[in-house]
Amino acid sequence: MYALNERQQQIVEKAEKLGREVLGKYAQEVDEKGRFPEESIKALQEAGFMGLVLAPQYGGWGEGPRTFIAVLDTLAQYCGSTAMVYLMHICGAAAIQAYLPADGEQILRDISAGRHLTTLAFSEKGSRSHFWAPISQARQNGSAHILNCEKSWVTSASRADSYIISTRAPEAQGPMEWNMYFMPTTTPGIKMAGPWNGLGLRGNDSAPVTIQDAPVPVNQRLCEPGSGFSAAMQHVLPWFQVGSAAISIGLAEAATRSSVQHATQTQFQ
């Protein structure tokens, strides 16, 4: 379906093997208990998938959207929660690679080696579905920006090593003038504001997060001042959009396969 070359097909076959042997093994428990799919994420990290779209100079595989969506489709057929965690990680990794923060090269190498899980922290209370228009605003304090945000949900909230976080720039005059920042989750001021109890995909740890007086050095900004929307449109949302579609396709394929199996193998006694 994705017209892959030989190398790309081998990568997808590797994902398929992980799906059969690991993701599918834990998927039901992950969803029933609403727990993070740690075994599946660990398997992806150990197999090198976390650096799928990162450049080889950082230890990544240098793959593009075609391979990415084929992999996500495959993972989603076995565990939707794992696929969602992986999608948000790749979106975050792409932002870090596009706008290297301080120590960015080492962060990318850690991502490729499976030592760093990242995610997006965009959606805010009050902005409804307009995740691209944050209502919070950073405050300048010397060489740092101080962030105060109420994020509606952040995938992998309590498990990620970093957030790619959005907020209006200190000098912003409107909602479209915002910044993206790289924020380690060890930054003071980050607090989980509640649990995640969704309908499906219950293991992706999409908890609400409160950011209170959290300092972020200006050199951790992942865009030109006030141009977060443009940066996200170029380097984050393309991955997010096609990745979300791929997860939906994978879930639908798995549901169809299960339905066909039931319909063709069930008999009246």
C-alpha positions in Angstrom: 0.0 0.0 0.0 2.9 2.4 0.7 5.1 1.5 -2.2 8.2 0.9 -0.1 11.6 0.1 -1.3 13.5 -3.0 0.0 15.1 -1.2 2.9 11.8 0.4 4.0 10.0 -2.9 3.7 12.6 -4.5 6.0 12.0 -1.8 8.6 8.3 -2.4 8.5 8.8 -6.1 8.7 10.9 -5.5 11.8 8.0 -3.4 13.3 5.6 -6.2 12.4 7.8 -8.7 14.3 7.8 -6.4 17.4 4.0 -6.1 17.0 3.5 -9.8 17.1 6.0 -10.6 19.8 5.7 -7.7 22.1 3.0 -5.1 21.4 0.2 -7.6 20.9 1.2 -9.6 23.9 0.5 -6.6 26.3 -2.1 -4.6 24.4 -5.2 -6.0 26.1 -3.7 -5.5 29.6 -2.5 -2.0 28.7 -5.9 -0.9 27.6 -7.9 -2.7 30.4 -5.7 -1.3 33.2 -4.9 2.0 31.5 -1.2 1.5 32.1 1.7 2.8 30.1 3.0 0.2 27.5 6.5 0.2 28.9 7.4 -3.2 27.5 6.5 -2.1 24.0 8.2 1.2 24.2 11.3 -0.4 25.5 11.3 -2.9 22.6 11.0 0.0 20.1 13.9 1.8 21.9 16.1 -1.3 21.9 15.4 -1.9 18.2 16.4 1.6 17.2 12.9 2.8 16.1 13.0 6.0 18.2 15.5 7.6 15.8 13.5 6.5 12.7 13.4 10.0 11.1 16.6 11.4 12.6 19.7 11.9 10.5 22.4 9.1 10.5 24.9 11.6 11.9 22.8 11.5 15.1 22.5 7.7 15.0 19.1 7.7 13.3 17.8 5.9 10.3 17.1 9.0 8.2 13.7 7.8 7.0 10.9 10.0 5.7 7.1 10.1 6.0 6.5 7.1 3.8 8.3 4.7 6.1 7.0 6.5 9.2 3.4 6.0 8.4 3.9 2.4 7.3 5.6 1.7 10.7 2.8 3.5 12.6 0.1 1.7 10.7 1.8 -1.6 11.6 2.2 -0.7 15.3 -1.4 0.5 15.6 -2.7 -2.9 14.4 -1.2 -4.4 17.6 -1.4 -1.6 20.2 -3.0 1.8 19.7 -1.6 3.2 22.9 2.0 2.4 21.8 1.4 3.8 18.4 0.2 7.1 19.9 3.2 7.4 22.2 5.5 6.7 19.3 3.7 9.3 17.1 4.1 12.1 19.6 7.7 11.1 20.2 8.6 11.3 16.5 6.9 14.7 16.3 8.9 16.0 19.2 12.2 14.5 17.8 11.5 16.2 14.4 11.2 19.6 16.1 14.4 19.1 18.1 16.3 18.1 14.9 14.9 21.1 13.0 15.8 23.7 15.6 18.7 22.3 17.7 18.4 23.5 21.3 21.4 23.8 23.6 23.0 20.3 23.7 20.7 19.4 20.9 23.1 17.0 19.1 23.6 14.9 22.3 19.8 14.9 22.8 19.3 13.5 19.3 21.9 10.9 19.9 20.2 9.9 23.1 16.9 9.6 21.3 18.4 7.4 18.6 20.0 5.2 21.2 16.6 4.8 23.0 17.7 6.8 26.0 15.3 9.7 25.6 11.5 9.8 25.1 10.0 13.1 24.1 6.5 14.3 23.4 4.3 17.3 22.5 2.7 19.6 25.1 0.5 21.9 22.9 -3.2 21.7 23.9 -4.3 24.1 26.6 -7.4 24.6 28.7 -9.4 27.4 27.2 -8.1 27.0 23.6 -10.5 24.1 23.0 -9.5 22.4 19.7 -7.3 25.2 18.7 -4.1 23.6 19.9 -2.1 25.8 17.6 -3.2 29.0 19.4 -2.1 28.8 23.1 -3.6 31.2 25.6 -0.7 31.1 28.1 2.2 33.5 27.7 5.9 33.3 28.8 7.5 36.0 30.9 11.1 37.2 30.2 13.5 36.9 33.1 17.1 37.7 32.0 18.3 34.8 29.9 15.3 32.6 30.7 11.6 32.6 29.8 9.3 31.7 32.7 6.4 29.5 31.6 2.9 29.2 33.3 0.6 26.9 31.3 -2.3 24.5 31.9 -2.0 21.8 29.3 -5.2 19.8 28.7 -3.3 16.6 28.0 0.2 15.6 27.3 0.8 12.1 25.8 3.4 10.2 27.9 3.1 13.0 30.5 4.7 11.1 33.4 7.0 9.0 31.3 8.6 11.4 28.8 12.1 12.8 29.4 11.2 16.1 27.7 8.2 18.1 26.4 8.1 20.2 23.3 5.9 22.9 24.7 4.1 25.8 23.3 3.2 29.2 24.8 2.8 32.8 23.6 6.1 34.6 23.3 6.8 37.2 26.0 6.4 40.0 23.5 3.3 38.5 21.8 0.3 40.7 20.9 -1.9 37.8 19.9 -2.4 34.0 20.0 -0.5 33.3 16.8 2.8 34.8 18.2 4.0 31.8 20.2 7.2 29.9 20.8 8.1 26.3 21.0 10.6 25.2 23.7 12.5 22.1 24.6 11.7 21.5 28.2 13.3 18.6 30.2 10.7 17.0 32.5 13.1 17.5 35.4 12.4 21.3 35.1 11.0 22.7 38.4 7.4 23.7 38.2 6.0 20.7 36.2 3.1 18.9 37.9 0.7 16.2 36.7 -2.7 17.7 37.2 -4.8 14.5 37.0 -5.0 10.9 35.6 -5.9 9.8 32.1 -9.0 7.7 31.8 -9.9 7.7 28.1 -12.2 5.6 26.0 -9.7 3.5 24.1 -5.9 4.1 23.8 -6.0 4.1 27.6 -2.3 3.4 28.0 -0.8 6.5 26.4 -0.6 8.4 29.7 -2.2 11.6 28.2 -2.5 13.4 31.5 -3.2 17.1 32.1 -0.1 18.9 33.1 0.3 22.2 35.0 3.5 24.3 34.3 4.0 26.8 37.1 6.8 29.4 37.1 9.0 27.0 35.1 12.3 28.5 33.8 13.4 27.7 30.3 16.7 29.1 28.9 16.2 31.2 25.8 18.6 28.9 24.0 16.0 26.0 24.4 13.6 27.8 22.1 12.8 25.8 19.0 11.9 28.6 16.6 12.6 32.2 15.8 11.0 34.6 18.4 7.2 34.4 18.1 7.3 32.1 15.0 6.2 28.8 16.7 3.2 28.4 14.5 5.3 28.6 11.3 7.9 26.2 12.8 5.2 23.7 13.9 3.5 23.8 10.5 6.8 23.0 8.8 8.4 20.5 11.1 5.8 19.1 13.5 2.2 19.1 12.1 3.1 17.3 8.9 4.3 14.3 10.9 1.4 14.6 13.3 -1.3 14.7 10.5 -0.1 11.8 8.5 0.8 9.8 11.6 -2.6 10.3 13.1 -4.2 9.0 9.9 -1.8 6.0 9.8 -2.9 5.1 13.4 -6.5 5.3 12.4 -5.9 3.0 9.4 -4.0 0.5 11.5 -6.8 0.4 14.1 -9.4 0.0 11.4 -7.4 -2.8 9.7 -7.1 -4.7 13.0 -10.8 -4.3 13.7 -11.7 -5.5 10.2 -9.4 -8.5 10.5 -10.9 -9.5 13.8 -14.4 -9.0 12.5 -13.8 -11.1 9.4 -12.1 -13.8 11.5 -15.1 -14.0 13.9 -17.7 -14.0 11.1 -15.9 -16.7 9.1 -15.0 -19.0 12.0 -18.1 -18.9 14.1 -20.6 -21.7 13.6 -24.0 -22.6 15.0 -23.8 -25.6 17.2 
